Each structure stands twice: as C-alpha cells, then as structure tokens.
Amino acid sequence: MFLTRLVYASTIEQGFDLSTVEEIISSARKHNSALDVTGMLCFDRHYFLQCLEGSRTNVNAVYQRILNDKRHSSIIMLDYREVSARDFSHWSMGYIPSSSLTAPLYLRYSGASEFNPYHMSGESAYQLLLDLKNALPTIS
C-alpha cells in the first residue's frame, strides 16, 4: 500500500449553510474512517480546501465521490503525491472554518488575507492546512 496525499480546492454551491457543512463533516468522518482515510477541511462561505491521506485506492475513491458531489463546483486538484507518513492521522476529517483568527495564515500562504485556495500553490495550501492543524488549540 502506498500512502498518498491529495489536496484539492472547490467552490461551495449556493444555498450552502452551516448545517450542510456539519452534514458533510459527519458523512466524511464515517466514510473516511471505514476506508482509513484521514485529512483536514478548511472552508468559508465560498470555498473548500481539503487534504486527504490514505492508500492510493481509497484516497482516489473518496476524491471520485467528491467530484460527483453537486455541492462542489470548480474542483481543482492542487497536489497529489506519495508520502512516507500521514500528517492528519488523528482525524478521519478535522475541519477549521475561516475566521479573523485564521486570516494571518491566509496572508502568509497566499497574496491576500481573504481565504481563496485558488490563489495558492499545492505546497502553500498543504502548508496552510498544517499550520491550521498546529494552531487548533489556540483557534478553537
């Protein structure tokens, strides 16, 4: 089994609210746990940025399900690679909503303090997610 990391961005479709995000998180945790896929999701009212980790087959299966999910549009893969270890191994799906506390990190990894994953490289997006994970105790 090869460990794989996939980072993608997508646009949130209109009519999306907090209950829809909670539904997505709950569903992702259930499905990802069954497939031993771990990862993290960052979002605001416009965009998703997500990292998935696991076996190549299972990460690809989860990503395929996302590609077919009508709640996402303009899905773009920012990074896909084999990795030696997971960085989000404790979460079947951790998540961080965008807030004023996260804005300095957005500025660090993109050209603006507003969250827009389409303005980040794959490496920048991945580093942002790592920094958000490490900041979780102070953000929560």
C-alpha positions as semicolon CSV with decimal commas, in nm:
position;residue;x (nm);y (nm);z (nm)
1;M;0,000;0,000;0,000
2;F;0,134;0,341;-0,095
3;L;0,035;0,630;0,127
4;T;-0,097;0,917;-0,080
5;R;-0,182;1,278;-0,007
6;L;-0,430;1,469;-0,223
7;V;-0,506;1,840;-0,177
8;Y;-0,793;1,999;-0,367
9;A;-0,998;2,318;-0,374
10;S;-1,360;2,362;-0,471
11;T;-1,627;2,627;-0,479
12;I;-1,925;2,590;-0,250
13;E;-2,257;2,589;-0,431
14;Q;-2,524;2,848;-0,346
15;G;-2,767;2,762;-0,069
16;F;-2,495;2,617;0,149
17;D;-2,533;2,673;0,523
18;L;-2,370;2,555;0,845
19;S;-2,600;2,253;0,874
20;T;-2,487;2,138;0,528
21;V;-2,122;2,166;0,636
22;E;-2,196;1,969;0,953
23;E;-2,368;1,703;0,740
24;I;-2,064;1,683;0,509
25;I;-1,823;1,655;0,805
26;S;-2,031;1,384;0,972
27;S;-2,063;1,185;0,649
28;A;-1,693;1,227;0,566
29;R;-1,587;1,106;0,910
30;K;-1,799;0,794;0,876
31;H;-1,691;0,707;0,520
32;N;-1,327;0,808;0,564
33;S;-1,292;0,610;0,885
34;A;-1,418;0,296;0,711
35;L;-1,156;0,349;0,438
36;D;-0,872;0,453;0,673
37;V;-0,862;0,793;0,503
38;T;-0,759;1,086;0,720
39;G;-0,743;1,454;0,648
40;M;-0,848;1,809;0,710
41;L;-1,100;2,051;0,565
42;C;-1,082;2,429;0,569
43;F;-1,376;2,634;0,442
44;D;-1,555;2,962;0,438
45;R;-1,884;3,058;0,277
46;H;-1,730;3,038;-0,074
47;Y;-1,456;2,773;-0,085
48;F;-1,338;2,437;0,041
49;L;-0,973;2,338;0,078
50;Q;-0,920;1,977;0,175
51;C;-0,634;1,733;0,226
52;L;-0,698;1,359;0,207
53;E;-0,444;1,096;0,317
54;G;-0,451;0,720;0,288
55;S;-0,395;0,438;0,044
56;R;-0,391;0,547;-0,319
57;T;-0,702;0,340;-0,394
58;N;-0,903;0,477;-0,103
59;V;-0,799;0,841;-0,148
60;N;-0,891;0,814;-0,516
61;A;-1,231;0,664;-0,423
62;V;-1,305;0,950;-0,182
63;Y;-1,195;1,209;-0,435
64;Q;-1,415;1,049;-0,702
65;R;-1,713;1,077;-0,467
66;I;-1,630;1,448;-0,414
67;L;-1,607;1,505;-0,790
68;N;-1,961;1,371;-0,822
69;D;-2,098;1,570;-0,528
70;K;-2,324;1,851;-0,657
71;R;-2,239;2,066;-0,352
72;H;-1,893;2,126;-0,502
73;S;-1,807;2,302;-0,826
74;S;-1,485;2,412;-0,997
75;I;-1,297;2,130;-0,826
76;I;-0,923;2,150;-0,886
77;M;-0,652;1,916;-0,762
78;L;-0,372;2,128;-0,616
79;D;-0,137;1,847;-0,515
80;Y;-0,119;1,469;-0,536
81;R;0,180;1,269;-0,418
82;E;0,305;0,964;-0,237
83;V;0,407;1,037;0,122
84;S;0,600;0,847;0,386
85;A;0,367;0,936;0,676
86;R;0,031;1,097;0,746
87;D;0,012;1,447;0,890
88;F;-0,355;1,428;0,991
89;S;-0,358;1,071;1,127
90;H;-0,572;1,156;1,429
91;W;-0,863;1,286;1,223
92;S;-1,097;1,099;0,990
93;M;-1,182;1,459;0,899
94;G;-1,065;1,757;1,101
95;Y;-1,201;2,094;0,999
96;I;-1,150;2,463;1,057
97;P;-1,392;2,733;0,945
98;S;-1,247;3,059;0,822
99;S;-1,231;3,334;1,084
100;S;-1,046;3,653;1,170
101;L;-0,800;3,435;1,364
102;T;-0,705;3,242;1,050
103;A;-0,657;3,550;0,826
104;P;-0,285;3,598;0,911
105;L;-0,218;3,242;0,793
106;Y;-0,400;3,306;0,465
107;L;-0,180;3,609;0,406
108;R;0,129;3,401;0,481
109;Y;0,044;3,138;0,217
110;S;-0,128;3,349;-0,049
111;G;-0,141;3,703;-0,176
112;A;-0,431;3,816;0,043
113;S;-0,575;3,781;0,392
114;E;-0,903;3,652;0,247
115;F;-0,936;3,278;0,207
116;N;-0,917;3,173;-0,158
117;P;-0,745;2,839;-0,219
118;Y;-0,742;2,901;-0,594
119;H;-0,473;3,161;-0,529
120;M;-0,240;2,909;-0,361
121;S;0,002;2,655;-0,494
122;G;-0,043;2,295;-0,386
123;E;0,251;2,326;-0,146
124;S;0,119;2,653;0,002
125;A;-0,226;2,502;0,051
126;Y;-0,077;2,199;0,224
127;Q;0,143;2,415;0,449
128;L;-0,159;2,628;0,538
129;L;-0,351;2,318;0,648
130;L;-0,055;2,205;0,859
131;D;-0,032;2,546;1,027
132;L;-0,406;2,546;1,090
133;K;-0,381;2,199;1,244
134;N;-0,098;2,314;1,469
135;A;-0,293;2,628;1,568
136;L;-0,611;2,437;1,652
137;P;-0,578;2,461;2,031
138;T;-0,543;2,841;2,004
139;I;-0,813;2,883;1,736
140;S;-1,083;2,663;1,894
